[in-house]
Structures are given as structure tokens and as C-alpha cells.
């Protein structure tokens, strides 16, 4: 019986050694060494978050390629943002941006880089930077902006608007183009 157990142990040792000899060497990779935001409490790749109302109806969906959460500051930094807001089970607005920051204590959402916001009414905002006050739902920008809708294109600097672009004001308009049918409805 001892011989059988010894043979079994020898066989397991032989298999284990053979496995290590034939394995490719795995190079260890430091997690977080290439993070864009150093010092984050949590780093998440391919982040997704959804919100539902009390009846289980989808309110919004947020996707981000990378997310960095800073617990002490209650601040979240997002990269490659894709956000969609729903109302009555239909898409109300879609937002894409290169980078964003949620400052929960201040009730602010800031976004930068290639901002593209499209509402269900067909209005489009393109900007370099924007800020949404999540308490008042007021959208502002100090940078270059372009608003398109109903056959009109307005370019300028600075914006004050509601979050659906139903009411907006370009602070320093630079060019206005009107006429023809609405190219967004084609």
C-alpha cells in the first residue's frame, strides 16, 4: 500500500515538474501602472451603470472605457463616455465625450473633448467643453460651440442652455446659417 501511495506521489511530482518545464514564462504586469489618473481609489475598465425609476423603467445608461473613482473627494473621472437618457421608455438624449468628471459634492458633470449631444428632437450640440449642473439641469460652456437644429446652424463661443437644448443662448455668436429643410430629418 505504501508503494502505491509513493508511486502516486512520484507521478504527481513528475507531472507538476513537467508542466512547469513546458510552460511559457508569464511576464508579470503591474496593474494600474499605466493609469491616466494616479491615486484613484478604484479603477474600472469598460464601466457601465444604469438607473431605473421606482417602476423599473430605465432612466439612463452610462458607459465609459475607463473610470477612476476618488473616494476622499467623492469624484469620478471617466474616459470615452457614451451616455443615453430615457423618458417614457424612449431615448431623450445621447452624449459622447472623450473625458468627463462627476463632482458629486458640487452637483456637477464636466465633459471635455469632442462633445456630441443629440436630443430626440434632432438638436445637436458640438463643443470642446461643457458643464451640467445636475441640480438645476443647466448646461453651460465657455468654449467653442456649434448648435444645429431645424435647418439652422449657430457657431460661437459660450453657451447657456437647458439640458435638452429646448432653450439655449450662444453668448458670442460668430456665424449663423439658416435655410432649406432640416438636414437632421433626412
C-alpha positions, 0 to 999 in steps of 0.5 A: 500500500505504501508503494502505491501511495509513493508511486502516486506521489512520484507521478504527481511530482513528475507531472507538476515538474513537467508542466512547469518545464513546458510552460511559457514564462508569464511576464508579470504586469503591474496593474494600474501602472499605466493609469491616466489618473494616479491615486484613484481609489478604484479603477474600472475598465469598460464601466457601465451603470444604469438607473431605473425609476421606482417602476423599473423603467430605465432612466439612463445608461452610462458607459465609459472605457475607463473610470477612476473613482476618488473616494476622499473627494467623492469624484469620478473621472471617466474616459470615452463616455457614451451616455443615453437618457430615457423618458417614457421608455424612449431615448431623450438624449445621447452624449459622447465625450472623450473625458468627463468628471462627476463632482458629486459634492458640487452637483456637477458633470464636466465633459471635455473633448469632442462633445456630441449631444443629440436630443430626440428632437434632432438638436445637436450640440458640438463643443470642446467643453461643457458643464451640467449642473445636475441640480438645476439641469443647466448646461453651460460652456465657455468654449467653442460651440456649434448648435444645429437644429431645424435647418439652422446652424449657430457657431460661437463661443459660450453657451447657456442652455437647458439640458435638452437644448429646448432653450439655449443662448450662444453668448458670442455668436460668430456665424449663423446659417439658416435655410432649406429643410432640416438636414437632421430629418433626412 
